[in-house]
Amino acid sequence: MTQHALRAMHLLCGAAVAGAFTLGLTTAAQAADAPVSSPTSPPKAATAASQKPARPSRTDRLQAICSSADLNHDGSVSLEEFHQDIVQSWHSLSPDATGYVKLADLAQVPRMGKGRLRRLAAIDKDGDGKLSFKEVVETRMAYFEAADADQNDQLSLQECVAYERQRRSSNP
């Protein structure tokens, strides 16, 4: 994998990790709405509403990430908005009193897949098993610079989608 490819995954990871905490809550809420059966009654048939929703497309996920970072809702993410998103994402990871996030702790987060954990581990440049704010910022800023094709310090959804396609095609 190229450095740019790793960096691109990390931006997505930053937002995805923040979303992992809410995914656990969503899953619990969905389970509460699931049909219930008892030993004395036959199981209820699942309705279309209770079935798992289809996984959103990559473009939909990028759109959600861009929309959440686009604080002024102008359709693009400025460098300042991107910085704010980095800080918010960092705090959602819940760094410990020393200012680090331990990879072992992240492994315990519900729905934290092995692939996502590997991408987060790649951010750990010094290999100490912890993520520092500096490691996260450097990785996410490298993504911004690489994806900002017109170098105007604004990321559009189109730039992110194009960069992700380029990244994926260079890593079969």
Residue frames relative to the residue before (quaternion, step in Angstrom):
aa qw qx qy qz dx dy dz
M 1.0000 0.0000 0.0000 0.0000 0.00 0.00 0.00
T 0.4261 -0.6888 0.5166 0.2776 3.55 -1.03 0.73
Q 0.6550 -0.4927 0.3852 0.4240 3.55 -1.27 0.33
H 0.6524 0.5189 -0.3248 0.4467 3.60 0.95 -0.86
A 0.6354 0.5295 -0.3359 0.4506 3.59 1.00 -0.76
L 0.6535 0.4991 -0.3178 0.4720 3.57 0.93 -0.84
R 0.6605 0.5164 -0.3119 0.4471 3.56 0.92 -0.87
A 0.6329 0.5342 -0.3359 0.4485 3.58 0.97 -0.78
M 0.6536 0.5067 -0.3204 0.4621 3.56 0.95 -0.82
H 0.6477 0.5485 -0.3300 0.4133 3.56 1.02 -0.71
L 0.5930 0.5321 -0.3870 0.4641 3.60 1.03 -0.59
L 0.6634 0.4889 -0.3068 0.4762 3.53 0.87 -0.91
C 0.6319 0.5426 -0.3285 0.4454 3.53 1.01 -0.80
G 0.6202 0.5539 -0.3542 0.4279 3.59 0.93 -0.82
A 0.7090 0.4198 -0.2592 0.5039 3.52 0.86 -0.90
A 0.6524 0.5220 -0.3286 0.4403 3.57 0.97 -0.77
V 0.6331 0.5147 -0.3483 0.4614 3.58 0.99 -0.72
A 0.6294 0.5167 -0.3439 0.4675 3.58 0.94 -0.80
G 0.6864 0.4824 -0.2783 0.4676 3.57 1.01 -0.79
A 0.5439 0.6365 -0.4041 0.3686 3.59 1.15 -0.46
F 0.6215 0.5426 -0.3487 0.4447 3.57 1.06 -0.67
T 0.6970 0.4366 -0.2812 0.4945 3.60 0.97 -0.77
L 0.5607 0.5952 -0.4006 0.4133 3.61 1.11 -0.50
G 0.6280 0.5360 -0.3370 0.4526 3.57 0.98 -0.76
L 0.6615 0.4904 -0.3035 0.4795 3.57 0.99 -0.80
T 0.6396 0.5255 -0.3282 0.4550 3.56 0.97 -0.81
T 0.6472 0.5218 -0.3209 0.4538 3.57 0.94 -0.87
A 0.6500 0.5047 -0.3213 0.4685 3.58 0.96 -0.81
A 0.6479 0.5087 -0.3215 0.4670 3.58 0.98 -0.79
Q 0.6464 0.5066 -0.3241 0.4695 3.58 0.98 -0.79
A 0.6356 0.5264 -0.3336 0.4556 3.59 0.99 -0.76
A 0.6299 0.5388 -0.3381 0.4456 3.58 1.05 -0.70
D 0.7012 0.4521 -0.2634 0.4842 3.60 1.16 -0.57
A 0.4783 0.6868 -0.4338 0.3337 3.61 1.26 -0.12
P 0.5791 -0.5861 0.4261 0.3735 3.59 -1.12 0.61
V 0.2289 -0.7742 0.5805 0.1062 3.56 -1.03 0.83
S 0.0801 -0.7774 0.6211 0.0599 3.56 -1.07 0.72
S 0.2425 -0.7466 0.5971 0.1650 3.53 -1.22 0.39
P 0.6734 -0.4968 0.3387 0.4301 3.60 -1.21 0.26
T 0.7127 0.4503 -0.2688 0.4659 3.62 1.12 -0.51
S 0.7464 0.3060 -0.2222 0.5476 3.60 1.17 -0.15
P 0.5405 -0.6240 0.4408 0.3524 3.57 -1.05 0.69
P 0.6034 -0.5569 0.4110 0.3961 3.60 -1.16 0.51
K 0.4374 -0.6769 0.5273 0.2690 3.55 -1.09 0.77
A 0.4899 -0.6475 0.4967 0.3067 3.52 -1.06 0.77
A 0.4718 -0.6628 0.5007 0.2956 3.55 -1.03 0.80
T 0.3009 -0.7342 0.5799 0.1847 3.53 -1.00 0.81
A 0.6823 -0.4771 0.3540 0.4261 3.54 -1.26 0.30
A 0.6521 0.5322 -0.3167 0.4372 3.58 1.04 -0.74
S 0.7214 0.4404 -0.2610 0.4664 3.61 1.06 -0.60
Q 0.5340 0.6138 -0.4193 0.4029 3.61 1.23 -0.09
K 0.6263 -0.5392 0.4017 0.3945 3.55 -1.22 0.52
P 0.4341 -0.6813 0.5124 0.2913 3.56 -0.94 0.82
A 0.5885 -0.5667 0.4335 0.3802 3.55 -1.20 0.53
R 0.5298 -0.6241 0.4688 0.3316 3.55 -1.08 0.74
P 0.4725 -0.6845 0.4649 0.3032 3.59 -0.83 0.93
S 0.5597 -0.6066 0.4445 0.3480 3.56 -1.15 0.62
R 0.6770 -0.4791 0.3683 0.4202 3.54 -1.29 0.31
T 0.6442 0.5146 -0.3173 0.4685 3.59 0.99 -0.83
D 0.6398 0.5164 -0.3268 0.4659 3.59 1.00 -0.79
R 0.6548 0.4997 -0.3174 0.4699 3.58 0.99 -0.80
L 0.6417 0.5050 -0.3227 0.4787 3.59 0.99 -0.79
Q 0.6216 0.5385 -0.3348 0.4599 3.58 1.03 -0.80
A 0.6596 0.5043 -0.3083 0.4643 3.60 0.93 -0.87
I 0.6466 0.5102 -0.3175 0.4698 3.58 0.98 -0.83
C 0.6768 0.4852 -0.2937 0.4694 3.58 0.86 -0.95
S 0.6533 0.5225 -0.3190 0.4454 3.58 0.91 -0.86
S 0.6795 0.4851 -0.3078 0.4563 3.58 0.92 -0.82
A 0.6937 0.4546 -0.2790 0.4840 3.60 1.10 -0.60
D 0.6117 0.5536 -0.3414 0.4503 3.60 1.23 -0.45
L 0.1588 -0.8621 0.4760 0.0705 3.55 0.35 1.29
N 0.7436 0.3720 -0.2334 0.5042 3.61 1.03 -0.65
H 0.4007 -0.7733 0.4211 0.2533 3.58 1.36 0.22
D 0.3754 0.7310 -0.4896 0.2915 3.58 0.94 0.89
G 0.6270 -0.5812 0.3242 0.4050 3.59 1.25 0.17
S 0.7613 0.2124 -0.1809 0.5854 3.59 1.24 0.05
V 0.4029 -0.6946 0.5455 0.2401 3.53 -1.29 0.43
S 0.2892 -0.7648 0.5546 0.1546 3.55 -0.56 1.19
L 0.6734 -0.4744 0.3720 0.4279 3.53 -1.29 0.26
E 0.6453 0.5192 -0.3182 0.4614 3.60 0.99 -0.81
E 0.6548 0.4924 -0.3130 0.4804 3.60 0.95 -0.85
F 0.6249 0.5433 -0.3289 0.4540 3.55 1.04 -0.81
H 0.6357 0.5185 -0.3238 0.4714 3.59 0.98 -0.84
Q 0.6535 0.5076 -0.3153 0.4646 3.58 0.92 -0.87
D 0.6432 0.5213 -0.3196 0.4608 3.58 1.01 -0.80
I 0.6122 0.5412 -0.3483 0.4593 3.59 1.03 -0.74
V 0.6710 0.4966 -0.3007 0.4612 3.58 0.87 -0.96
Q 0.6615 0.4966 -0.3105 0.4685 3.60 0.91 -0.88
S 0.6473 0.5124 -0.3214 0.4638 3.59 0.95 -0.82
W 0.6303 0.5368 -0.3311 0.4527 3.55 1.00 -0.83
H 0.6924 0.4714 -0.2881 0.4641 3.56 0.83 -0.94
S 0.6255 0.5331 -0.3501 0.4494 3.61 1.08 -0.60
L 0.6074 0.5425 -0.3535 0.4602 3.58 1.23 -0.40
S 0.3184 -0.7946 0.4584 0.2389 3.59 1.33 -0.21
P 0.0543 -0.8142 0.5779 0.0097 3.58 0.41 1.17
D 0.5006 -0.6555 0.4723 0.3108 3.57 -1.13 0.66
A 0.7592 -0.3915 0.2643 0.4478 3.58 -1.31 0.00
T 0.6619 0.4945 -0.3121 0.4690 3.60 1.16 -0.48
G 0.5494 -0.6424 0.3829 0.3727 3.60 1.27 -0.12
Y 0.6212 0.5158 -0.3461 0.4777 3.57 1.22 0.38
V 0.2622 -0.6966 0.6353 0.2060 3.51 -1.37 0.34
K 0.3017 -0.7709 0.5366 0.1638 3.57 -0.62 1.12
L 0.5031 -0.6640 0.4703 0.2913 3.55 -0.91 0.96
A 0.6060 0.5578 -0.3545 0.4426 3.59 1.06 -0.69
D 0.6449 0.5072 -0.3219 0.4725 3.60 1.05 -0.71
L 0.6439 0.5187 -0.3227 0.4606 3.57 1.02 -0.79
A 0.5993 0.5767 -0.3566 0.4256 3.59 1.09 -0.64
Q 0.6648 0.5103 -0.2930 0.4602 3.59 1.21 -0.49
V 0.4989 0.6559 -0.4290 0.3699 3.61 1.27 -0.20
P 0.5075 -0.6525 0.4592 0.3252 3.61 -0.84 0.93
R 0.8499 0.1444 -0.1524 0.4833 3.55 -1.10 0.87
M 0.4121 0.6593 -0.5051 0.3747 3.58 1.16 0.56
G 0.2300 -0.8180 0.5159 0.1092 3.55 -0.13 1.27
K 0.6533 -0.5234 0.3767 0.3966 3.54 -1.26 0.41
G 0.6354 0.5372 -0.3304 0.4456 3.59 1.02 -0.76
R 0.6566 0.4962 -0.3042 0.4797 3.56 0.94 -0.87
L 0.6535 0.5080 -0.3122 0.4663 3.57 0.97 -0.83
R 0.6256 0.5228 -0.3359 0.4716 3.62 1.04 -0.73
R 0.6497 0.5081 -0.3214 0.4652 3.59 0.98 -0.82
L 0.6491 0.4966 -0.3188 0.4801 3.57 1.01 -0.75
A 0.6337 0.5299 -0.3323 0.4552 3.59 1.00 -0.79
A 0.6171 0.5529 -0.3462 0.4400 3.60 1.10 -0.64
I 0.5816 0.5661 -0.3713 0.4509 3.60 1.21 -0.44
D 0.6161 0.5686 -0.3286 0.4349 3.57 1.15 -0.70
K 0.1615 -0.8565 0.4854 0.0696 3.57 0.37 1.28
D 0.7348 0.4014 -0.2521 0.4852 3.61 1.00 -0.69
G 0.4415 -0.7518 0.4134 0.2627 3.59 1.31 0.10
D 0.4274 0.7287 -0.4479 0.2926 3.60 1.13 0.53
G 0.5534 -0.6352 0.3870 0.3748 3.61 1.26 0.11
K 0.6948 0.3876 -0.2558 0.5492 3.55 1.31 0.20
L 0.3125 -0.7117 0.5927 0.2111 3.53 -1.21 0.58
S 0.2103 -0.7500 0.6135 0.1302 3.52 -0.96 0.91
F 0.6461 -0.4998 0.3994 0.4163 3.54 -1.26 0.37
K 0.6323 0.5450 -0.3289 0.4416 3.59 0.97 -0.84
E 0.6562 0.5093 -0.3161 0.4583 3.61 0.91 -0.87
V 0.6646 0.4968 -0.3028 0.4689 3.57 0.96 -0.85
V 0.6618 0.5098 -0.3079 0.4553 3.60 0.88 -0.93
E 0.6653 0.5092 -0.3151 0.4459 3.60 0.82 -0.94
T 0.6696 0.5049 -0.2956 0.4576 3.56 0.93 -0.88
R 0.7004 0.4650 -0.2777 0.4648 3.57 0.84 -0.96
M 0.6485 0.5092 -0.3272 0.4616 3.60 1.01 -0.72
A 0.6025 0.5439 -0.3575 0.4619 3.59 1.07 -0.65
Y 0.6145 0.5306 -0.3428 0.4726 3.59 1.06 -0.72
F 0.6470 0.5295 -0.3243 0.4426 3.57 0.84 -0.98
E 0.6824 0.4947 -0.2886 0.4542 3.57 0.82 -1.00
A 0.6880 0.4819 -0.2850 0.4616 3.58 0.92 -0.86
A 0.7123 0.4577 -0.2627 0.4628 3.61 0.97 -0.80
D 0.6183 0.5549 -0.3427 0.4387 3.61 1.14 -0.56
A 0.1844 -0.8564 0.4752 0.0821 3.55 0.44 1.31
D 0.7563 0.3657 -0.2159 0.4977 3.60 0.93 -0.80
Q 0.3765 -0.7804 0.4368 0.2417 3.58 1.35 0.17
N 0.4091 0.7105 -0.4733 0.3223 3.59 0.97 0.90
D 0.4767 -0.6914 0.4086 0.3573 3.60 1.29 0.28
Q 0.6047 0.4536 -0.3735 0.5377 3.56 1.14 0.81
L 0.1769 -0.7676 0.6057 0.1122 3.58 -0.94 0.88
S 0.1732 -0.7622 0.6159 0.0983 3.53 -0.80 1.04
L 0.6461 -0.4927 0.3979 0.4260 3.55 -1.27 0.31
Q 0.6358 0.5438 -0.3301 0.4371 3.58 0.98 -0.83
E 0.6447 0.5069 -0.3282 0.4687 3.60 0.99 -0.76
C 0.6576 0.5070 -0.3124 0.4614 3.58 0.96 -0.84
V 0.6542 0.5016 -0.3146 0.4706 3.58 0.92 -0.88
A 0.6613 0.5040 -0.3097 0.4614 3.60 0.90 -0.92
Y 0.6621 0.5020 -0.3107 0.4616 3.57 0.94 -0.85
E 0.6516 0.5070 -0.3170 0.4668 3.58 0.96 -0.82
R 0.6355 0.5147 -0.3342 0.4685 3.62 0.98 -0.75
Q 0.6468 0.5132 -0.3084 0.4725 3.55 0.97 -0.92
R 0.6574 0.5200 -0.3022 0.4539 3.57 0.91 -0.94
R 0.6961 0.4774 -0.2764 0.4595 3.57 0.88 -0.94
S 0.6683 0.4957 -0.3144 0.4570 3.59 1.00 -0.75
S 0.6640 0.4836 -0.3133 0.4765 3.60 1.15 -0.49
N 0.7380 0.3049 -0.1945 0.5697 3.59 1.32 -0.18
P 0.1126 -0.8413 0.5254 0.0596 3.60 0.30 1.22
